[in-house]
Amino acid sequence: MEETLKVPIRNLFVLLSYADNMPELVNSMNDVDEDLITYDFLCKQFLKEVEIVTRRGLVKDYVAITEPTNRLSGRLMIAESMSYMILKKPIVVCEKDEYTANIWINQMIKSTLKSITSNRYVKQETISRSFKYMELMAEVDAPPLTQSSFAKLVFGRHNAHYKRVLQIALLLHEMLLLSHKTGNWSLFSAELDERALNAIFEKFLFNFYKLEQRDYYVKAEGMQWKLEGNKALLPGMRTDVSLTHKNKLEKIIIDAKFYKNIFQVHYGKSSFHSHNMYQLFTYLMHQEIHLNLRGILIYPFNGRAVDERYVWNERMSMEVMALDLNGAWKDIYQKLIKLVD
């Protein structure tokens, strides 16, 4: 059975914003009391952006509409019309371009509004406002949302004002998916299984260090085993985050291991998970010999502060630390920045 970890909605919002490469959303909330950032609060932020978009006017575009008709218009679709011709019906299938607001960028907004109206984590006032905006988009369809719906987000001059509303829509959708996996949510916090949180945190760390510091090149690094033999049968090696200093012979390898229990217990003795330590040590041993190396394992704080450092030699060390995801974002930010100073 998967262990679960409780994360405040405000910090889940931060993790997802960085994981999806949208740190500007975090910056826009800097003046908001962190304790006010609930799931309902984020829905209300979305509705504010919907109001801005609808007041400005929904973006329209030409959409190809294919339909049977008894009047020839647009482009005649011979293959599609054949079945009617065989039955000697006075109908043909035509395709024509229609200038409409019923395009996918508006459909994602309406689909998000629809999901809010059936969400038990939001207040009735928020649900009522969502219904109101849905009525203003009567001509727009509301298809089911998927991750691929957001994958084609491209903003240009004509739809740049949609960027923030769809960024928040993406976060609300991802939170909804996570809530369905565990079901143990409230307005203020969410319980996530270790696997889901680990995947989010890996992306968060990668983009956080890529965006928030300037001294290191950041990448997820694949490595080859320094062994002779049939390497096709060897497991792959890929770091979560590798930071290579731009001006010094220094590298930091960070691995996120989000277990609720930092320690394994064997015959009554607690120790760090052996396979995590072995894995990070192997990554370090496969680096270039002239580099000064630091390997860092990051676990979630579970009531016991952990900040340990182990030295292999003058050029290589390993660290294990716990990060408190229940803490204030500014404290999390400072701790992660200080880690690579």
Sequence and secondary structure as in RCSB ss.txt:
>XXXX:A:sequence
MEETLKVPIRNLFVLLSYADNMPELVNSMNDVDEDLITYDFLCKQFLKEVEIVTRRGLVKDYVAITEPTNRLSGR
LMIAESMSYMILKKPIVVCEKDEYTANIWINQMIKSTLKSITSNRYVKQETISRSFKYMELMAEVDAPPLTQSSF
AKLVFGRHNAHYKRVLQIALLLHEMLLLSHKTGNWSLFSAELDERALNAIFEKFLFNFYKLEQRDYYVKAEGMQW
KLEGNKALLPGMRTDVSLTHKNKLEKIIIDAKFYKNIFQVHYGKSSFHSHNMYQLFTYLMHQEIHLNLRGILIYP
FNGRAVDERYVWNERMSMEVMALDLNGAWKDIYQKLIKLVD
>XXXX:A:secstr
   EEEEEHHHHHHHHHHHTT HHHHHHTTTS GGG  HHHHHHHHHHHHHHHHHH    EEEEEEEEESS  SE
E HHHHHHHHHTT S EEEEEEEEES SHHHHHHHHHHHHHHT TTS HHHHHHHHHHHHHTTTS      HHHH
HT    TTTGGGHHHHHHHHHHHHHHHHHHHH  B SSEEEEEHHHHHHHHHHHHHHHHHHH SSEEEE  EE  
S  S GGGS  EE SEEEEESSSSEEEEEEE   S SEEEETTEEEE HHHHHHHHHHHHTS TTSEEEEEEEEE
  SS  EEEEEEETTEEEEEEEE TTS HHHHHHHHHHHT 
